Amino acid sequence: MAWDLEFLEGAIGAPAPDPDQQVASLHGILAVLAVERGIGYDILIIPIKVDHKMETRVVTSHLPSDLAEKLDGLAERLDRPKGWIVKEAIASYVALEEERRRLTLEALADVKAGRTHDHAEIEAWAAAVDTPKRKARR
């Protein structure tokens, strides 16, 4: 499959991307791909979400050497920048912590509302769960 970058430039009215990218962006709304197929082209127009108004800031951190080496290897294996991997990891961690906080607040509200179980009820439930139930052999 070959990419005709001059054709891409004409299709999107902007300079073609780096040949390795094989994608051009049209005002951050569409990705346009031109795939050469024999005597013609297949044009793929894919909607993409890009928020050009998103503000960013630089945050630095010191990583242990072994973790930094793992990050280097991951970036190479995924063919992604290290910054992208760090951003994804932090976004996942923040989402996880937000969910933990939400669940903790929900549990505290249950306690405040009296929706609790005493220790004996929990022990009886746990004993019932621990007891294996065997199916009869045929």
N, C-alpha and C positions, 0 to 999 in steps of 0.2 A: 504494500500500500504506500503510495507516494503522496506527498503533500505539495501542492502548487502554491507557494507563498505569494507570488504575484497575483494570482487569481484571488487569494484571500484578501489582499490589499484592495482590490477592486470591489470585492463583495462587501467589505465593511467600511470602506472609505477611510482607512487608517493604515499606518504602516503594519506590515505583517509581523507576527511575533517571532521570537527566536525559533529557528528550525527545530530545536529539541522540544519546544513546548507544543507545537502542532495545534495550537488553539489561539484564536484571536478574540478579544473582548470588544463588544459594541456598547460603549457608554456604561460598562459595568452591569448591564442588564442581560445580555445574551452572549453565549459563547458560540462562535461560528467555526465549523470545521469543514474543510473542503477535502473530500476523499476522491482521489483519481481512480476511476473505474473504466479501464479499457479506453473507449473513445470519449468518455464524458466524465462528469464529476457528480458525486453525491454530496449535497450540501446538508449538513446537520446543523440546525439552530437549536441550541439548548438554553433554556432560561437558567440564569444563575442569580443568586442573591449576593449582592455586594453592597455594603453600606459604606459609601464614601464619606459619610459624615461622622463615622465612628472615631472618637478621639482615642488616642493611645498614649501610653507613657512608658518610659523605659524603667524597668525594675531589675536590679542586679541582685545576684545571690552567689554565695560561695558554695560549691559542691565538693563533696569528698572526691578524690581523684578516681576511685573505682566507679563511682556513679557517673562522673563526667565521661569516663571511657565507655561505659554502657550507653550513654546518650549519644556519643559519637558513632558507635556501632549501629545503634538503632536508626539514626539519621541516614547513615549510609545504606543500610538494608532497606529502609522505606523510601529512599530517594526523596527525603524531605529535609527542609532546613531544621536545625536544632531549635530555633526559636518557635517554629510551628509545633514541634513535639512538646516543648515546655508549655506553650500556651494551651494545647489540648489537655495536657496532664493537670495543669492548674485549674482549668475550667471543670474537668471531671471531679477533682478533689473538692472544689468549692461547691459544686452541685451536691456531692455526697454529704458534705458537712451541713449544708442548708437543709437537706432532707432529714438528717439526724436531729437537727435542732427542731424541725417541724414535728417529728415524731415524739421527741422529748416533751415539747410543750403540750402536745395532744395527750400524752400519758399523764402529765401533771394535772391537766384539766379533768381527766377521768378520775384521778385520785381525789381531787377537790370536790367532784360531783358525787363521790361515794361509790363509784363503779370499780370496786376492788374485790379480791377473793382472799380468804384467810389461808394461812399456811397449811392447815389440814386438807383443805380442798385441793390445793396445788399438789400436795404429796399423793393424794388419792388419784388425781389425774395422771401424774407422772408414773405411778405404779401401773396403771392401766395401759399406758403407752408402752412401757418397758416389757410387758408380758407378750411374748411372741404368740401369734395365733397361727397354728399350722392348719394347712388344708389337708383334708382327707385324701389319701392316695387312691387312685382308681385302679 
